[in-house]
Amino acid sequence: MKMRTLGSQGPDISVVGFGAWEAGGKGWGPNPPDEQTIKAMQTAIDNGSNWIDTAEVYGSGRSEELVGEALKGRDDVLIFTKVGPEPAGSGFDKAGVRAAAEASLKRLDRDTIDLYQLHWPDPSIEVEETWTAMAQLVDDGLVKHIGVSNYDADQIARCEKIRHVDSLQPPFSMLLRKGRFDLFPFCKENGTGTISYGPLGYGLLTGTITKDTEFGEDDWRGGGHGMRGYDWLFVPGKLERNLAIVDRLKPVAERLGIKLSQLALAWVFHQEGGTAAIAGSRSPEHVAENSGAGDVDLDAGTLAEIEEILESD
């Protein structure tokens, strides 16, 4: 598994990490037994990933508990988690940020959080107030590094005046690129690492979804949960476009002798300013496949071919 340094001051991380959004929560169809989810996390680690990303809002804390169970005795594996704005999360005022970190540490059964992130912007509270609270957590030894998710360059710059922003977690994939190619070079220049979520297009870039795929009522990809990813990728019109792109990408993966999912993940960390990709699954078999992307090299010719496909719609 390839390794990269997260930004200019962060830890060395694998280019593919495990995303625990699906763990212990709703929205992805029926939940498998916890033992299977834990096995999926451990499979990622056994196959070279050295970090797991979670959040307080995933499964109302259950995701963090499962991460803690999966990593008992594995202090060498990094844990990244997040605090969310109210009402979904603990809140972005000073008291809320600290309470969230302390609660996450308890659920994770850890003394420190390796990377603590703001989950999404809260327009009701000044960025500076929240980031000052995050910086205090570093000073007090509760967390080692701090980052943001779903923030823009201006918001990152405002945080930077208080303490360095170690990472940005943006939505980014072959099917969702708009606005990111300006943001990634900014992060590179600023010394801020990027760990992209949704790199597999929430299943579209695995090649297993067709126009006839039906999602259950408990799966947000059917459009019934108000998730932004539905509007980005699955809404009628965009879905057909995305499936056409997937069809054109399949021969590229086949020629390289890799899975389409591995091509999609490798493409993310081959972009300028792209540090790593978050790949989540509750299937140990799929996790092992995703981990294989960490050994994939894409040459300039292949990247240009992919770009032509992505620009052709």
Buried (B, 14 or more C-beta within 10 A) or exposed (E): BBEBEBBEEBBEBBBBBBBBBBBBBBBBBEBBEBEEBBBBBBBBBEBBBBBBBBBBBBBEBBBBBBBBBBBEEBEEBBBBBBBBBEEEBBBBBBEBBBBBBEBBBEBBEBEBBBBBBBBBBBEEBEBEBBBBBBBBBBEEEBBBBBBBBBBBBEBBBBBBEBBBBBBBBBBBBBBBBEEBEEBBBBBBEBBBBBBBBBBBBBBBBBBEBEEEBEBEEBBBBBBBBEBEBBEBBBEEEBBEEBBEBBEBBEEBBEEBEBBBBBBBBBBBBBBEBBBBBBBBBBBBEBBBBBBBBBBBEBEEEBBEBBEEBBEEE
